[in-house]
Amino acid sequence: MNNDVVLRLKGVEAGYGRIQALNGVDLEVRRGQIVALLGANGAGKTTTLKTISGLVRATSGTVEFEGEDITGRRASDIARLGLVHVPEGRHILKGLSVRENLELGAFTVRDANLRRQRMGEVFRLFPILERRQHQDGSLLSGGEQQMLAIGRALMHGHRVLLLDEPSMGLAPKLVLDTMRIIKRLNQEGTTILLVEQNARLALKLAHYGYVLEGGHVRMQNDAAVLRADTSIVQAYLGD
């Protein structure tokens, strides 16, 4: 595995108006890894992803991607660099077919052959989407919508995926299916920063983990070390 740092946060602070959500977050994601970002509700996990992807502006500190300072850049520009955010809630567009939802993910890709190639890759990974490509995307099951949300991100062209609560609202079997998909993406070369409510499952999947508390990193370690410490899981992960 290549251990180069592809994404780095240094002293990042961010919030919403007078509400301070992040308080000096330091975080690194190495190429080829799955890094789990964990913590109780309100710890700052989603805000961290939004700050990385440019949806929330950092008020202090820096976000670096591939050694380049991207702090304060527009979300669309950050996505074009290959840092692609799959937000919580999936956000499938009602009234558009599965295929049309996927095509929206490639709106910046001008090369028609490249778009077709990526569509083929998504259908290889998610055969159910190919079979249902002409159906309204909003009518898919929760698990299928999650596949569609991830597939839409892959259509954009990605170097790092930011996944926010991919198992939320899914039945237990679909949670396991989703985690297998994430593992497969990683095995095929995708670097992933994963926010996930199922702490034990996330740490089983990840290489490294960070635990947020009150908007700052409370602890970090190899995922196996964090998973083995039951006091950590009970005290900080709400699981």
C-alpha positions as CSV (number, residue, x, y, z in Angstrom):
1,M,0.0,0.0,0.0
2,N,1.2,3.5,-0.9
3,N,1.4,5.4,2.4
4,D,1.5,8.9,0.8
5,V,-0.8,11.4,2.5
6,V,-3.5,12.3,0.0
7,L,-5.7,14.4,2.3
8,R,-4.6,16.5,5.3
9,L,-6.5,18.8,7.7
10,K,-4.4,21.0,9.9
11,G,-6.1,23.0,12.7
12,V,-9.4,23.2,10.9
13,E,-12.2,25.2,12.5
14,A,-15.6,25.7,11.0
15,G,-19.2,26.2,12.0
16,Y,-22.6,27.6,11.3
17,G,-23.0,31.3,12.2
18,R,-22.2,31.5,15.9
19,I,-22.2,27.8,16.4
20,Q,-18.6,26.4,16.4
21,A,-18.7,22.8,15.1
22,L,-15.0,22.1,14.5
23,N,-12.3,23.2,16.9
24,G,-8.8,22.6,15.4
25,V,-9.3,19.3,13.7
26,D,-6.0,17.6,12.6
27,L,-6.6,14.6,10.3
28,E,-4.7,12.6,7.6
29,V,-5.9,10.1,5.0
30,R,-3.2,8.0,3.3
31,R,-3.5,6.8,-0.3
32,G,-5.3,3.5,-0.6
33,Q,-6.7,3.5,2.9
34,I,-10.2,3.5,4.3
35,V,-10.2,6.0,7.2
36,A,-13.2,5.9,9.6
37,L,-14.3,9.2,11.2
38,L,-16.4,8.3,14.2
39,G,-18.1,10.0,17.2
40,A,-21.4,10.6,18.8
41,N,-24.2,12.7,17.2
42,G,-23.1,16.3,17.0
43,A,-19.4,15.5,17.3
44,G,-18.6,17.3,14.0
45,K,-18.3,14.3,11.6
46,T,-20.6,15.6,8.8
47,T,-19.2,19.1,9.2
48,T,-15.7,17.8,8.7
49,L,-16.7,16.2,5.4
50,K,-18.6,19.4,4.3
51,T,-15.6,21.5,5.1
52,I,-13.3,19.3,3.1
53,S,-15.6,19.3,0.1
54,G,-16.2,23.1,0.3
55,L,-19.8,23.0,1.3
56,V,-18.9,24.7,4.6
57,R,-16.1,27.2,4.7
58,A,-13.2,26.8,7.2
59,T,-12.8,29.8,9.4
60,S,-9.2,28.7,10.4
61,G,-6.7,26.1,9.5
62,T,-6.0,24.4,6.1
63,V,-7.3,21.6,4.0
64,E,-4.7,20.0,1.7
65,F,-5.4,17.6,-1.2
66,E,-2.5,15.9,-2.9
67,G,-0.2,18.5,-1.3
68,E,-2.3,21.5,-2.6
69,D,-4.1,23.9,-0.3
70,I,-7.7,23.8,-1.3
71,T,-9.1,25.7,1.7
72,G,-11.8,28.1,0.7
73,R,-12.2,26.8,-2.9
74,R,-15.7,26.3,-4.3
75,A,-17.2,22.9,-3.9
76,S,-17.5,22.5,-7.7
77,D,-13.8,23.1,-8.1
78,I,-12.9,20.7,-5.4
79,A,-15.1,18.0,-7.0
80,R,-13.3,18.5,-10.3
81,L,-10.0,17.7,-8.6
82,G,-11.4,14.2,-7.8
83,L,-12.4,14.8,-4.1
84,V,-16.0,13.6,-4.3
85,H,-18.6,13.8,-1.5
86,V,-21.5,11.4,-1.2
87,P,-23.7,13.2,1.4
88,E,-25.9,11.8,4.0
89,G,-29.4,11.1,2.8
90,R,-28.4,10.1,-0.8
91,H,-30.3,13.0,-2.5
92,I,-31.7,11.0,-5.5
93,L,-33.5,13.4,-7.8
94,K,-37.2,12.5,-8.1
95,G,-38.6,12.3,-11.6
96,L,-35.2,11.4,-13.2
97,S,-34.4,7.9,-14.2
98,V,-31.5,5.9,-12.7
99,R,-29.5,6.6,-15.8
100,E,-30.2,10.3,-15.7
101,N,-29.2,10.5,-12.1
102,L,-25.9,8.8,-13.0
103,E,-25.4,11.1,-16.0
104,L,-25.7,14.1,-13.7
105,G,-22.7,12.9,-11.9
106,A,-20.7,13.3,-15.1
107,F,-21.9,16.8,-15.9
108,T,-18.3,18.2,-16.1
109,V,-17.1,15.3,-18.2
110,R,-17.1,16.4,-21.9
111,D,-15.6,13.2,-23.4
112,A,-18.5,11.0,-24.4
113,N,-16.4,7.9,-24.6
114,L,-15.2,8.5,-21.0
115,R,-18.8,9.0,-19.8
116,R,-19.8,5.7,-21.5
117,Q,-16.7,4.0,-19.9
118,R,-17.6,5.2,-16.4
119,M,-21.3,4.2,-16.9
120,G,-20.1,0.7,-17.8
121,E,-17.9,0.6,-14.7
122,V,-20.9,1.6,-12.5
123,F,-23.1,-1.0,-14.0
124,R,-20.3,-3.6,-13.5
125,L,-20.2,-2.7,-9.9
126,F,-24.0,-2.4,-9.5
127,P,-25.7,-4.7,-12.0
128,I,-29.1,-3.9,-10.4
129,L,-28.7,-0.3,-11.6
130,E,-28.3,-1.4,-15.2
131,R,-31.4,-3.5,-15.0
132,R,-33.4,-0.6,-13.6
133,Q,-31.7,2.2,-15.5
134,H,-34.9,3.5,-17.0
135,Q,-36.9,3.6,-13.7
136,D,-37.4,6.7,-11.6
137,G,-34.4,6.7,-9.2
138,S,-36.5,7.9,-6.3
139,L,-38.5,4.7,-6.4
140,L,-35.6,2.4,-5.8
141,S,-35.2,0.7,-2.4
142,G,-33.0,2.4,0.2
143,G,-30.1,0.1,-0.6
144,E,-30.4,0.6,-4.3
145,Q,-30.6,4.4,-3.8
146,Q,-27.3,4.2,-1.9
147,M,-25.8,2.3,-4.8
148,L,-27.1,5.0,-7.1
149,A,-25.6,7.8,-4.9
150,I,-22.2,6.1,-4.9
151,G,-22.4,5.3,-8.6
152,R,-23.2,9.0,-9.3
153,A,-20.0,10.0,-7.5
154,L,-18.0,7.4,-9.5
155,M,-19.4,8.9,-12.7
156,H,-17.8,12.2,-11.8
157,G,-14.3,10.7,-11.7
158,H,-12.8,10.3,-8.2
159,R,-9.5,10.0,-6.4
160,V,-10.9,10.2,-2.9
161,L,-14.5,9.4,-1.8
162,L,-16.1,11.1,1.2
163,L,-18.9,8.8,2.4
164,D,-21.3,10.2,4.9
165,E,-23.4,7.6,6.8
166,P,-23.8,5.2,3.8
167,S,-25.7,2.6,6.0
168,M,-28.2,5.0,7.5
169,G,-31.8,3.7,7.3
170,L,-30.8,0.4,5.7
171,A,-31.9,-3.0,6.9
172,P,-29.1,-5.1,8.4
173,K,-28.5,-7.2,5.3
174,L,-28.3,-4.1,3.1
175,V,-25.8,-2.6,5.6
176,L,-23.5,-5.5,5.1
177,D,-24.0,-5.3,1.3
178,T,-23.1,-1.6,1.4
179,M,-20.0,-2.3,3.4
180,R,-18.9,-5.0,1.0
181,I,-19.3,-2.5,-1.8
182,I,-17.1,0.0,0.0
183,K,-14.5,-2.6,0.7
184,R,-14.5,-3.6,-3.0
185,L,-14.1,0.0,-4.1
186,N,-11.1,0.3,-1.8
187,Q,-9.6,-3.0,-3.0
188,E,-9.9,-1.6,-6.6
189,G,-7.8,1.5,-5.6
190,T,-10.2,4.0,-4.1
191,T,-9.2,6.0,-1.0
192,I,-12.1,6.6,1.3
193,L,-12.9,8.8,4.3
194,L,-15.9,7.2,5.9
195,V,-18.4,8.6,8.4
196,E,-20.5,5.8,9.7
197,Q,-22.9,5.3,12.7
198,N,-22.1,1.6,13.0
199,A,-18.7,2.1,14.8
200,R,-17.8,-1.5,15.1
201,L,-18.5,-2.3,11.5
202,A,-16.7,0.8,10.3
203,L,-13.6,-0.1,12.3
204,K,-13.7,-3.6,11.0
205,L,-13.6,-2.2,7.5
206,A,-11.1,0.6,8.0
207,H,-7.4,0.8,8.2
208,Y,-7.3,3.8,10.6
209,G,-9.8,5.6,12.7
210,Y,-10.4,9.0,14.3
211,V,-12.8,9.7,17.1
212,L,-14.3,13.2,17.2
213,E,-15.7,14.7,20.4
214,G,-16.9,18.3,20.7
215,G,-15.5,19.2,17.3
216,H,-11.9,18.0,17.9
217,V,-10.0,14.8,17.6
218,R,-10.3,12.9,20.9
219,M,-8.2,10.0,19.8
220,Q,-6.8,8.2,16.8
221,N,-5.1,4.9,16.1
222,D,-5.1,1.9,13.8
223,A,-8.7,0.7,13.4
224,A,-7.9,-2.7,14.9
225,V,-6.6,-1.0,18.1
226,L,-9.7,1.2,18.5
227,R,-12.0,-1.7,17.8
228,A,-10.4,-3.9,20.5
229,D,-10.8,-1.2,23.2
230,T,-14.4,-1.7,24.4
231,S,-14.1,1.3,26.7
232,I,-13.6,3.5,23.6
233,V,-16.5,2.1,21.8
234,Q,-18.9,2.5,24.8
235,A,-17.7,5.9,25.8
236,Y,-17.2,7.8,22.6
237,L,-18.9,6.0,19.7
238,G,-22.4,5.6,21.1
239,D,-22.5,1.9,20.1
